[in-house]
């Protein structure tokens, strides 16, 4: 029996398509011939990036119920339905770095920053899952859902590696990403035979970090380095393909062994 990760016939919605990993996912899926809709906020270049890849695009605000419904409706009209969705939208703190709000000391942490983070990372995942799941279920053919979490939804960060850095791990991110893992497991048991739902939790991905941070992080990883963006592509292709037809409710940790200590 031959095993392939063929996704060329799959109709896929990728939410959070222009981030550090979103672009890599989008490029790989387009290269594999997927029928693809890229979705991201109006503050990104999602439209031009989709044109570059020769796929469709839709502006989305995952914190808005109406915006999410509009996006899934667009997929239904343009693709005739959905076979899979990747929930990759995330509030990582980069948008708040200018004010430093996201990296305040916990004892002084602003409630609105906490809520904004949960609104994107967890409530946004819920809304996309609900609407995309409704569409896939209505087609009667089943489907696949991949939610993107983080190792910081599994273990706490080593705060020492952030000493002297202009950024830190922040509580809303860890709490929301842990919630994504829990939601994934709940959905897997809810949809059962209908829709497979899995989670991918990446470790730290290199994104122009300074040498001090790269060394501090790499020293915590058995493989001795941060992830490269391409390290996360294989698991996505596997989970989207029929080769993972008996896999649901799982959290795949791709971290170079960091959580194995």
N, C-alpha and C positions, 0 to 999 in steps of 0.2 A: 504494500500500500504506500503510495507516494503522499508526502505531506508538504503542502505549500501554504503560504500565507497570502493567497490570492484575494484581493479586495477590489478588483477591477469593476465588478458589477455593483458595488455597494454605494448606496445613497447616504452620504454622511454630512452631518452638521458639526462643524468644529467651532465651539464657542471659546473666545479668548485666543484668537488666531494670530495675533501680531506680537505676542510677548516673546520672552527668551526661548521658550520651548514651543509655543504656538506656531511660530514661523517654520521651525524644523518639522513639526508634525504636518503642517499644511503642504510644505514642499514634498515631503515623502509620500503623502496620500495622493497628491496630484500626479506625481511621477508614476505611481502604481495604477493610475487610471481610474481612481475613485470619482464618482459624481459628487462634487463637493460644494458646500456652501460655507464660506468663512464668515464668522460673525464676531464683531468687536465694537467698542464704543466709537462714537463720532470723533473722539480726540486722537484716534489712530489713523494709520494709512491703509486700513483694511480694504478699501475699494481699489486703490491702485495696486496693492499687493495681489489681490485676487485677479485683477486684469493681467498682471505680470505672469501669473501661473495659468491663466486661461480657465478660471473657475468663477463661480458666482460669489457674491458678497452681500451681506446685510448688516446694517448698523443695529446694534442691540445695547440696551441698558439692562443688565440682568437683575437689577434691583427694582425694575418696573414690571409689574405683571402684564400690563398692556404691551410693552415692548417685546417681552418674551413670547407672548401669544402671537403677535404680528410676525415675529421671526419664524416661528414654527409653521404658521400659516403660509408664509412665503416659501418655505421648503416644500410644503405639500403641493403648492401650485407649480413651482418651478421644477421639482424633481419627481412629482407624483407620489411623494411619501418619503419615509425615512427608514433606513435599515440600521443606522447607528448614529450615536451622538457622543461627542467628547466634551465633557464639562471641564474646561481649562481656564475659565475666567478667574482672576484672583486679585485681591488687594494685597500687594506685597509690601507696601510701605514706601515704594519708590515715589508714588504720587504725593506723599506727605513729607518727603525728606526736606523740602525747601523750608518748611516751618519747624521741622524737628518734632512735630506732634506725635508721630508714630513711635518715636524712640524715647519718649519721656520715661522717667523712673516710674516703676509700677505704683508706688504709693501716691503719685501725682498724676496717674494716667487719666486722660480725658475720656469721659463716658461717650462722647460723640464719636471719637476715633474708634473706640471699641465697637460701637454699634455699626459704624460705616464698614468696618472690616467684616463683621459677621454678615451684614447685608449682602455684600458681594460674594464672599467665599462660601457661605453656607445657605443663606436664603436664596441667593442666585442659583446655586446648584439645585436646590429644591424646586424652584420655579421651572428651570429648563428641564429637569427630570420629569416633572409632572406633565408638562405640555408635550414634550417629545414622546414620553411614554404613552400618553393618551393617543397620539397619532399612530405610533407603531402598533399598539394594541388593537386599534380600530381596523388596521389593515389585515389582521388575522394571520400574519406571517412571522410574528416574533421579531426580535431585534437584539441589539447590543448597545450597552451604555458603559462608557468609561468615565469615571470621576477622578480628577487629579487632586491628590492630597499632598502630603509631604512627610518626610521623616519626623518633622516637628509636630505632626499629628499623632506620632507613635511614641516618641521619646522626647524628653525635655532637652533644650539646647545646653551646650557647655558655654555659659555666658562669658567665660574667660577668653575665648577666642575673639570676642568682639571688643576687647580692651583696646582703646586707642583708635577704633574705627569710626567712620562717620555714620555708621548704621549699626543696628542691633536686631536681635530677634525680639519680637514683640508679642504680648500675650494674646491679643485678638487673633493673630495668625495661627498660633498653636491650637487655641481653643476651637477655631472654626474648622481647621483641617482635621482635627480629631473628630469633629462632628460629621465631616464628609465621609469618613470611614464608617462611622455608625450608620449614617443614612444609606450608604452603599449596601451594607449587610441587611438592613431592613428592607430595602427595595428588592434585593435578590430573593428574599423569602416571600415577599408580597407577590411579585410577578412570576416566580417559580419557573414553569416551563415556557412562559411566554417571552420574557425579555431577560437576557443575561446581563447582570450588572456587576462590574468589577471596579477596582480602585488601583491606581498607580501612585506610589509615594516615592518621589525622587529625593535623593540626597542633594547636597549643595552642588549647583551647576555653575561652572566658571562663566562669569559674565564681566570680564575686565577687572576683576578684583585685584587689589594691590598685592605685592609679593608677601607682605607680612601676613595678611589674612590667608592667602593660598597655602603658605607653609603651616600656619597654625591649624587650619582645617585639615590639610593633608596628613598632618601628624596624628590626627584622631581617626584616620581611615586605614584599615588593614591594607588596602590597595595603594595607599600612599598619595592619593590625589583627589581633586574635585572631579565631578562628572563632566564629561564633554557633552555637548548638546545631542550629538548623534547617539550617545549611549542609551537614550530613552526611546529611540524609534522602534527598535525590534519588538519590545513588549507591546507597543501600541498596535503594530501590524498583526502580531499574534492574536491579541484579544479581539481585534476587528474581524479576523478571518474565521472560517469554519473549522480551522484546526483547534480552536478553543471551544468547540461546541458543548463540551461537558464541564465548562469552567464558569462558575458564578459565585458571587459573594466573597471573593478573595481580595486581599490587599497585597499587591506586588511591590515589595520594597527594593528599589534600585539605588543602592547607596555605597557600593564598593566595600560593603562589610561593616560599615560604621555601627550599625545596631547589633552586630554579632558579638561585640565585646562583652 
